[in-house]
Amino acid sequence: MLKEIVTAIQSYARAHRFIREHRLWKWIIVPGIIYTLLFIAGMYFFWTSSSQVVSSFNHWLGIDRWLHQQRSQILSFLFLMGEIMVRLIMMLFYFSLFKYLFLIIGSPIFAYLSEKTESIMEGKDFPFSFKQLMADIMRGIKLALRNTLWQSVYTISLLILSFIPVVGWVVPVTTLLVECYYYGFSMLDYSCERHRLSPSESIRFIGKHKGLAIGNGMMFYLMHLVPFVGWVLAPAYAVVAATISLYHRDDKVGVE
C-alpha cells in the first residue's frame, strides 16, 4: 500500500507536466474556478453555522454548566480539545458532502478529461457515444451516492468517538484517511468506468489498490493548503493524476 501511495503522489507531478505539455489548461481552469466559488461559499456557510451547532449541543447536554461547576482547568482543556476535534470532524463531513455534489455536477467534464488523458498516453481515440456518456454519468451518480452513504456511516461513527477525551484526538486523522480514500476512489473510477468494469468490479479493483486512492486523495487535500491556486487546480489535477497512476501501476491486469 505504501508503494501505491508514493506512486499516487508522484502522479501529481506527472500530471502537471502532462497538462502543460498537452495544453489541457482549459479543462483545468474552468471547472476549477466553478469549484473554487462553490468551495468558498460552502466553507463560509459551514463556519457561520458550525459554531452555533456545537454551542447548542454543549448547552443541551449541560456540558458547559457542568464544567463551570467543576472549576477544573484540566477538564476544561480536555473538553476544549474535544470541541476542536468535533468541529474538525464536522468540517470534513460537510466537505465530503460538498465534494460529492461537485463530483456529480462535474462528472461529464471529469470523465472526458480522464478519457482525454488516457487517449493521449495510449495514442488512441475512444469513440464518443452520447448514450454511453449518459450511462456513465448515471453510473457515476450511483457510485457517488453509494460512497456518500458508506462514508457518512464511518464519519458519524468516528464523530461519536470524537466526544471521548484523548481517544477522540486521533479521530480526525482517521476521518481524513477515510475521506482521502473515498475521494481517490471517485477519481480512479473514471478509468474503471471507461474500461467497462461494473460497479461491483470497480469496487473490488480499487479495494485492491487502496494506496492509489488514499494517495490521490491526500494530494487533493494538500493542494487546498495553497489558497485559490490550489483550489482551482486540485479537482482536475486529481483526475489526471488518478488516470496516470493507474497507467504506471505495476499490476495492469483487470483494467485493460
C-alpha positions in Angstrom: 0.0 0.0 0.0 2.8 2.4 0.8 4.3 1.9 -2.6 1.0 2.7 -4.2 0.6 5.9 -2.1 4.0 7.0 -3.3 3.0 6.3 -6.9 -0.2 8.3 -6.5 1.8 11.2 -5.1 4.3 11.1 -7.9 1.5 11.1 -10.4 0.6 14.6 -9.4 4.0 15.8 -10.7 3.5 13.8 -13.8 0.0 15.3 -14.2 1.4 18.8 -14.1 4.0 18.0 -16.8 1.3 16.2 -18.8 -1.2 19.1 -18.6 1.5 21.7 -19.5 2.9 19.6 -22.4 -0.5 18.9 -24.0 -2.1 22.3 -23.2 -5.1 21.0 -21.3 -5.5 24.2 -19.2 -9.0 25.0 -20.5 -10.2 21.7 -19.0 -8.4 22.6 -15.7 -9.2 26.3 -15.2 -13.0 26.4 -16.0 -14.2 23.6 -13.7 -11.5 24.8 -11.1 -13.0 28.3 -10.9 -16.5 26.9 -10.5 -15.2 24.5 -7.8 -13.4 27.4 -6.0 -16.5 29.6 -6.0 -18.7 26.8 -4.6 -15.9 25.9 -2.1 -15.7 29.4 -0.7 -19.5 29.7 -0.4 -19.7 26.3 1.2 -17.0 26.9 3.8 -18.5 30.3 4.7 -21.8 28.6 5.3 -20.1 25.9 7.4 -18.1 28.3 9.6 -21.1 30.5 10.3 -23.3 27.6 11.3 -21.0 25.1 13.0 -20.2 27.3 16.0 -23.9 27.6 16.8 -24.4 23.9 16.4 -21.6 22.9 18.7 -22.6 25.5 21.3 -26.2 24.4 21.2 -25.2 20.7 21.6 -23.0 21.5 24.6 -25.8 23.5 26.2 -28.3 20.7 25.5 -26.1 18.2 27.2 -25.3 20.6 30.0 -21.5 20.3 29.5 -20.9 24.0 29.8 -22.7 24.2 33.2 -21.0 21.0 34.4 -17.5 22.3 33.6 -18.3 25.6 35.3 -19.3 23.7 38.5 -16.2 21.5 38.4 -13.8 24.5 38.0 -11.1 22.2 36.7 -8.6 23.5 34.2 -7.6 20.0 33.1 -11.2 19.1 32.4 -11.8 22.4 30.6 -8.7 21.8 28.5 -9.8 18.2 27.6 -13.3 19.3 26.6 -11.9 22.3 24.6 -9.7 19.9 22.7 -12.7 17.6 22.2 -14.7 20.5 20.9 -11.9 21.3 18.4 -11.9 17.7 17.3 -15.6 17.6 16.8 -15.5 20.8 14.7 -12.8 19.2 12.5 -14.8 16.1 12.0 -17.9 18.2 11.2 -15.8 20.2 8.7 -14.6 17.0 7.0 -18.1 15.5 6.9 -19.5 18.7 5.4 -16.7 18.9 2.9 -17.3 15.3 1.9 -21.0 16.1 1.1 -20.0 19.2 -0.8 -17.4 17.2 -2.7 -19.8 14.5 -3.9 -22.3 17.2 -5.0 -19.5 18.8 -7.1 -18.4 15.4 -8.4 -22.0 14.7 -9.6 -22.2 18.1 -11.3 -18.7 17.9 -12.9 -18.9 14.2 -13.8 -19.2 14.8 -17.6 -16.1 17.1 -17.6 -14.0 14.8 -15.4 -15.0 11.7 -17.4 -13.9 13.4 -20.6 -10.6 14.7 -19.0 -9.8 11.2 -17.8 -10.6 9.8 -21.3 -8.5 12.5 -23.0 -5.5 11.8 -20.7 -5.6 8.1 -21.4 -6.1 8.6 -25.2 -3.0 10.7 -25.4 -0.9 8.2 -23.3 -2.2 5.3 -25.3 -2.1 7.1 -28.7 -5.7 6.0 -29.5 -9.1 7.6 -29.5 -12.1 6.4 -27.6 -15.2 6.7 -29.8 -17.8 9.2 -28.5 -21.3 8.0 -27.7 -23.9 10.2 -26.1 -25.8 7.2 -25.0 -22.7 5.8 -23.3 -21.9 9.2 -21.8 -25.4 9.4 -20.2 -25.0 5.8 -18.9 -21.6 6.7 -17.5 -22.9 9.8 -15.8 -25.7 7.8 -14.2 -23.2 5.2 -13.0 -21.0 8.0 -11.5 -24.0 9.4 -9.7 -25.0 6.0 -8.3 -21.4 5.3 -7.1 -21.2 8.8 -5.6 -24.4 8.2 -3.6 -23.1 4.8 -2.5 -19.8 6.3 -1.4 -21.7 9.1 0.4 -23.7 6.6 2.3 -20.8 4.5 3.4 -18.6 7.5 4.2 -21.4 9.0 6.2 -21.7 5.8 8.3 -18.0 5.8 9.0 -17.8 9.5 9.7 -20.8 9.5 12.1 -19.3 6.6 14.0 -16.0 8.5 14.3 -17.9 11.6 15.3 -19.3 9.7 18.3 -15.8 8.6 19.3 -14.5 12.2 19.0 -16.6 13.1 22.1 -14.3 10.8 24.2 -11.4 12.9 25.6 -7.9 11.9 24.5 -9.2 9.0 22.4 -11.1 11.5 20.2 -7.9 13.4 19.4 -6.8 10.8 16.9 -10.2 10.6 15.2 -9.7 13.5 12.8 -6.6 11.7 11.3 -8.7 8.5 10.8 -11.5 10.5 9.3 -9.2 12.3 6.9 -7.8 9.0 5.7 -11.3 7.7 5.1 -12.1 11.0 3.2 -8.9 10.6 1.1 -9.8 7.0 0.2 -13.3 7.8 -1.0 -12.3 10.9 -3.0 -9.4 8.9 -4.7 -12.0 6.1 -5.3 -14.1 8.6 -7.3 -11.1 9.7 -9.3 -9.9 6.2 -10.1 -13.4 5.0 -11.0 -13.4 7.2 -14.2 -10.8 4.8 -15.7 -12.6 1.7 -14.4 -15.8 3.0 -15.9 -14.2 3.6 -19.3 -12.8 0.1 -19.3 -16.3 -1.2 -18.7 -15.8 -2.6 -15.2 -19.1 -2.9 -13.5 -19.7 -1.0 -10.2 -19.0 -4.2 -8.2 -15.9 -4.9 -10.2 -14.7 -1.4 -9.8 -15.2 -1.6 -6.0 -13.2 -4.8 -5.8 -10.5 -3.5 -8.1 -10.0 -0.2 -6.2 -10.2 -2.1 -2.9 -7.1 -4.0 -4.1 -5.4 -0.7 -4.8 -6.3 1.3 -1.7 -2.9 3.0 -1.7 -3.6 4.7 -5.1 -6.9 6.0 -3.8 -5.6 7.2 -0.5 -2.5 8.9 -2.1 -4.6 10.6 -4.7 -7.0 12.0 -2.0 -4.1 13.1 0.2 -2.6 15.2 -2.6 -6.0 16.6 -3.4 -6.4 17.9 0.2 -2.8 19.1 0.5 -3.4 21.3 -2.6 -6.1 23.1 -0.6 -3.3 24.4 1.6 -2.5 26.8 -1.2 -5.4 29.3 -1.3 -7.2 29.9 -4.6 -4.5 28.5 -6.9 -4.6 25.1 -5.2 -8.3 25.2 -5.0 -8.6 25.9 -8.8 -6.1 23.2 -9.8 -7.0 20.4 -7.3 -10.1 18.8 -8.8 -8.8 18.4 -12.4 -5.3 17.5 -11.3 -6.7 14.7 -9.2 -8.5 13.3 -12.3 -5.4 13.4 -14.5 -3.1 12.1 -11.7 -5.5 9.2 -11.0 -5.5 8.2 -14.7 -1.7 8.4 -14.8 -1.3 6.4 -11.6 -3.3 3.5 -13.0 -1.3 3.6 -16.2 2.0 3.4 -14.3 1.0 0.8 -11.7 2.9 -2.5 -11.6 -0.3 -4.6 -12.0 -2.0 -4.0 -15.3 -4.5 -6.9 -15.0 -8.1 -6.1 -14.5 -8.5 -2.7 -16.1 -7.2 -3.4 -19.5 
